[in-house]
Amino acid sequence: MKLREIKAIETPYAGVDITAYTNEKKRLQVELLNIQQRIIENKWRLVVIFEGRDAAGKGSTIKRFTENLIPKYYKTLELGIPTKHESKNWFQRYERHFPKPGEITFFDRSWYSRALIEPTLHYCSNRKYQNFMNKVLTWEHNHIAKGLIVIKYYLSVDPETQLYRLENRINDPLSYWKISDTDIRARKKWDVFTEYKKQMFKHTSSKISPWVVINGNEKLEARLTSMLYLVRKFLGKDYIPLTGDDIKANHSIKVNGVKFRGLTLQQFSVLQELRDLKELS
């Protein structure tokens, strides 16, 4: 088993402005919707996990992945504090949320909490931590061998960026609730978390289940880069970033012999879902 297969992605979106970002995001979302259609048609199962420190941008990145997908065929999960039973049966806690054929599951933090935040804050024993580290790749490989597609993102931020975002949350009346005691404690143990992160990369990244590390200091760049990686994983290198193509309202689709033109992405996705489910026949 080849370890330390880590993909540190260099972004083609450095310095992207808001206009280019908005247009590129929509271009990538069209491709993600096409990929979702292939997943539905071929009954594939896709798991996409996002790990990283607090305020690394995991949730906001997932939101950009999903905001134009067909809701029926994906779910986003951010599991809370585990019960004693879940803590003891760690892998089963996540297996029960794996996608059915034709579905995608996005994990905002995943089973790798046991490699990162749990040992950092002593939420699990060293025995449970070692047991996890010894078994996780074999467990993942077994599921991959059964057809599960797994993509593992790690959004990396520096201490200054995280502090800035946490302070913004504290001072924002609409987002102060996102700050918890755990966030503050983890911030104080930055170096401890870093050591566990290094061990995770060293022992849980393989050729068929690599970690994809993305610089999360610039949110717009991180979101686009994450989406680009998934698009290219399914489509190869054919997708060219930042072509400037305007795709705001140029989708078309034929349903029951009638061609609909000039559709927005949301209109297109709704009609495509209805057509594929044969609800208009």
N, C-alpha and C positions, 0 to 999 in steps of 0.2 A: 504494500500500500504506500503510494508516494504521498508524502505529506508536504506541508508548507507550499501548497499550490495557491498562492494568493495573487489576486488580480488587482493591482492598484491602478485605477483608471485615470488617465489624463483627459481632462475635459476639452472639447473643441469649442466650449461656450464661454471661455474666459472673457470677462468684461461685457457680457451680453446686456443690451439695454432693454427696457421694458417692452418696446414695440417689437423688437426681434424675438424676445422671450415669448410674448403672447402668441405670435404667429407660429414659432417653432413648437410651442407646447401643443397647439392645435394640430399641427402636422403629425407630431408623435402620437397624439391621442387617436388620430385616424388609424394609424398603423396598429396601435394597441387594440382598437376595436376590431380590426381585421384579424389580428392574432386571436382575440377572444372567439371570433367566429370559427376559426380553425380548431380551437380547443373544443368548442361545442360540437362541431361536426365530427371530429375524430375521437371524441370522448376522452380527451387527454385530461390529466389532473395536474394542476400547477400550484405550487406553494411558493410564495414570495415572502421572505422574512426581512425585517429591518431591525438592525441592532445599532446601538450607539449610546452615548451619554444622554442625560436629560438635556432637552432643548437642542438636540442635534438636528432636528427637522424631520424626524421619522414620520410623524402623523401627517404633517403638511405635504410631504412627498407622496405618501400613499394616497392622499386626497386627490392629487393631480393625476395619479395613475387611474383612479377609479371614477372620476367625475363624469365621464361620458361612456363608461362601460354599461352593458345591459345588466341592471341590478339583480335580476333573477339568477344570474350565473356566477356571481362572486360574493364574497363576504370579507369583512375586515374585522379582525379580532385583536383586542387589547385585554388580555386576561388579568384579573386582579390578584389579590393575595391568595395563594393556594391554601386549600384545606389541608388538614393533616394527612388525609387519604391521598390527595393530589400530590403533596410533597413526597410521599413515600412511593407513589406510582407516577413518577415524573413524566416519562415518555407517553404513557397512556393519557395523561392530561391533555396532551396536544394531538395525539392520534385521533381522538374523538372529534376533532374539529377539522381534520383533513378533508379536502374537497372530494366530492363525488365525481364520477366521470362527466366531463364537460364543464367543470367548475374551476374557479381560482379562489384560493384563500390567501389573504394578506395578513401577516402577523406583525403587529406593532409591538415589538419585543416578542421573543419566542422561547423555545426550550433552552436557548443559550443564556437566559437569565441565570441559570445555575452555573454558568462559567464566568459570569461577570458580576452583576449586582448582588446576587445572593451570597457568594463567599466574601465579597468586599465588605458587606455589612453584617456578616455572620448570621444570615438568615437560614443557612444550611450548615450542617456539620462538614468537617473535612472529609469524612468517610463518604458522604453523599456527593460531595464535589468530585472526589477522585473516581468514584463509581461512574459518575456521569461522563467525565473526561475519557475514561477507558472504553466506554460503550457507545458514545454518541455517533461516531463515524460509521461503525458497523451497522448500527440501527438505521442511519440515513441511507447507507448503501443498500441495505435490504429493501427499503421502500423504493429506492430509485430502480432497483432491479425489477420491481413489480410494476414499474411504469410511472411512478411519481416523478414529476419534474420539480427540482428544488433550486431556487435562486436565493443566495444569502448575501444581503447587502450589509455593509457596516459604514455608517456615516460618521466621519471623523471630524471633530471640531477641536480647536485649541482652547486653552483656559480663558483667554480674554474674550473670545467670541461667546463661549458659554456663559460667562459672568454677565456680559452685556445683555444676552437674551433673558437670563433669569431675572435680572433687575427690571427689565421691561415688563416681564410678566407680573412681578410683584406690584409695579406701579400702574398697571393697566387694570381699570375696574372691570373689564370684560374677560380678563385672562388670569387674574390673581389666583383663582381657584386651581389652576394647573400646578401651583407650587405646593409641595408636600414636605413633611419632615424628612422623608427618605431622600428627596432631592437635595436638601441642605446637607444632610449627613454624607451623601455620596460626593458632593462637591468638596467637602473637607478631606475626603479620602481619595483625592485625584490620583496620587501616585500609586496607591494600592490597587485601584481599579486598572491603572495602566499596566501593572505587572500581570494581573489576571488576563487582560486583553492580549498581551504578548503570548501568554501560555495558550490562550484559545486559538490564536492564529497559528501557532507552532504545531499544535496537536489536533486541530479539527478542520484543517483545510486540505482537501485532496484534489486530484485531477478531475474526478467526477462530481465533487461537491466543494468547489472552491469558495473562499471568501472574496467578495467583490468590494474593495475599499474605495470609497468616494469621499473626496474633500467636501465637507459640509459647511465650511465657513461662509460661503456665499450661497444662500438658499436657492436663488434662481438657477445658478449653474448646477447645483447638486440635483435639483429636480429633473432638469433636462438630461443630465448625464446618466442618471439612473434609468430614465425611460429609454434613452438611446441604447443602453447596454441590453435591455430586454428585447427591444425591437431587433437589434442586430443578432441576438442569440437565435431568434426565430427566422429572420429574413437574410442573415448573412451581412455582407458589407454593402449591399445594394443601396441602403438608405444613406443619402448624403445630407449632412446637417446644414442648416442655414442657407437653403437655396433661395429663400425669399418668396417662395410660392404662396399666393394668397388662397387660402382654403376656407374662408369664412362662410361662404354659402354656395358651394359649387358641387355638392354631392347629388348623385342621381341614382335611382333604383327603379326596377320594373317589378310591379306587383300585380298578379292576375292580368297580365297583358297591358297594363297601364303604366307609362313611364312618368315618374315624378322627378322634376328637375329643380335646381336651385335650392336644395334643402340645406338646412343647418345640420350640424353634426348630430344634435339630439333628435331632430326629425328623422334623419337617415337611420339612426340606430333603432328608433321605435319601429319604423316600417320594416327594417331588416329583421327584427325579432318577430314581428307579426307574420312576415312572409315565411320565415324559417319554421315557425310553429304551425303554419298553414291555417291560421285563424281567419284569413281573408278569403279562403277558398269556398 
